[in-house]
Amino acid sequence: MADIESHTVNEEKYYASSRVGDFELSIDATGAEGPMPTEVLLADYASCYTFAFRAGAAREHDLDLGRIETEASADLDEDDDIVDGSVAFTVHVEDELDDEQVEALIELGEEICHVHAAVHEGTHADIDVVPDAF
């Protein structure tokens, strides 16, 4: 059994309901009934990076940081794929940091963030299709 699993159901058009553990996500490729997959990816990336930024500050620099708010943006190409190199985060931190601390925490955030690692290592799914399943 895998360490993490999800179950996604799509009955029509481009809306899906995904379950991860006890949580349900609504995702819509058109953006009409929920966030688009690329929007979910951007939000997941920003959340993971924010947690990693905080963890690096605590572990390596004994800093609390207080409140953190991360604004994330990305450009989409004509196929609605995220343009490589267009993802940007603006991390607002309550605690006062000098330039050296900021640079160190940016690097630690990238080292610790699991989504960053998956995106930059080119994670690829092994896919099996089961016809006549229902």
C-alpha positions in Angstrom: 0.0 0.0 0.0 1.2 3.5 -0.8 2.0 6.1 1.9 -0.7 8.5 0.5 -3.7 7.7 -1.6 -6.6 9.7 -3.1 -9.8 8.7 -5.0 -11.2 10.9 -7.7 -14.7 10.6 -9.3 -15.7 12.3 -12.5 -19.2 11.4 -13.8 -19.6 14.1 -16.4 -18.0 17.0 -18.1 -14.9 18.4 -16.3 -15.8 18.4 -12.6 -14.3 16.0 -10.2 -14.6 15.2 -6.5 -11.4 13.9 -4.9 -11.1 12.4 -1.5 -7.9 12.4 0.4 -8.2 10.7 3.8 -11.3 12.3 5.5 -11.2 15.4 3.2 -13.0 16.1 0.0 -11.8 18.5 -2.7 -13.9 19.8 -5.6 -11.9 20.5 -8.7 -13.3 21.8 -12.0 -11.3 22.2 -15.2 -13.5 25.1 -16.2 -13.3 26.9 -12.9 -17.2 27.0 -12.7 -17.8 24.6 -9.8 -14.4 24.8 -8.0 -10.8 25.7 -8.6 -9.0 24.5 -11.7 -6.3 21.8 -11.3 -3.6 24.3 -12.0 -5.0 26.6 -9.3 -5.0 23.7 -6.8 -1.4 22.9 -7.7 -0.4 26.6 -7.2 -2.2 26.7 -3.8 -0.7 23.4 -2.7 2.8 24.6 -3.8 2.4 27.9 -1.9 1.1 26.2 1.2 3.8 23.6 1.3 6.5 26.3 0.7 5.0 28.4 3.5 5.2 25.4 5.9 8.8 24.6 4.8 9.8 28.3 5.2 8.5 28.2 8.8 10.1 24.8 9.5 13.5 26.0 8.2 13.3 29.1 10.3 12.5 27.2 13.5 14.9 24.3 12.9 18.0 26.1 11.6 17.6 29.6 13.0 15.4 29.3 16.1 13.0 31.9 14.7 9.2 31.9 15.3 8.3 34.3 12.4 4.8 35.0 13.7 2.1 35.3 11.0 3.1 34.3 7.4 1.0 35.1 4.3 2.1 33.9 0.9 0.8 35.4 -2.3 1.3 33.0 -5.2 1.0 33.7 -9.0 1.7 31.9 -12.2 1.1 32.4 -15.9 -0.8 29.9 -18.1 0.0 29.1 -21.7 -2.7 28.6 -24.4 -3.3 25.1 -23.2 -3.8 26.3 -19.6 -0.5 24.7 -18.4 1.6 26.7 -16.0 4.4 28.4 -17.9 7.8 27.1 -16.7 9.5 29.7 -14.6 6.4 31.8 -14.1 5.5 30.7 -10.5 6.2 33.5 -8.0 5.7 33.7 -4.3 5.6 36.9 -2.2 6.0 35.8 1.5 4.9 38.3 4.1 6.4 37.6 7.5 5.4 39.3 10.8 8.9 38.9 12.3 11.7 41.3 11.4 14.4 39.6 9.2 17.6 40.9 7.8 18.7 40.2 4.2 21.0 37.4 5.2 18.2 35.6 7.1 15.8 36.1 4.2 18.1 34.5 1.7 18.8 31.6 4.0 15.1 31.0 4.7 14.3 31.1 0.9 16.9 28.4 0.3 15.7 26.3 3.2 12.1 26.6 2.1 13.0 25.2 -1.3 15.1 22.4 0.2 12.3 21.3 2.6 9.2 21.8 0.4 7.9 18.5 -0.9 5.9 20.0 -3.7 8.9 22.0 -4.8 10.9 18.7 -5.0 8.1 17.0 -7.0 7.7 19.8 -9.4 11.4 20.3 -10.1 12.2 16.6 -10.3 9.5 16.0 -12.9 7.2 13.6 -11.0 5.5 11.3 -13.5 2.6 8.9 -12.9 2.6 5.2 -13.8 -0.9 4.8 -15.4 -3.0 1.7 -15.8 -6.5 1.8 -17.4 -9.3 -0.7 -16.5 -12.0 -0.8 -19.2 -15.6 -2.1 -18.4 -15.1 -1.3 -14.7 -18.7 -0.4 -14.0 
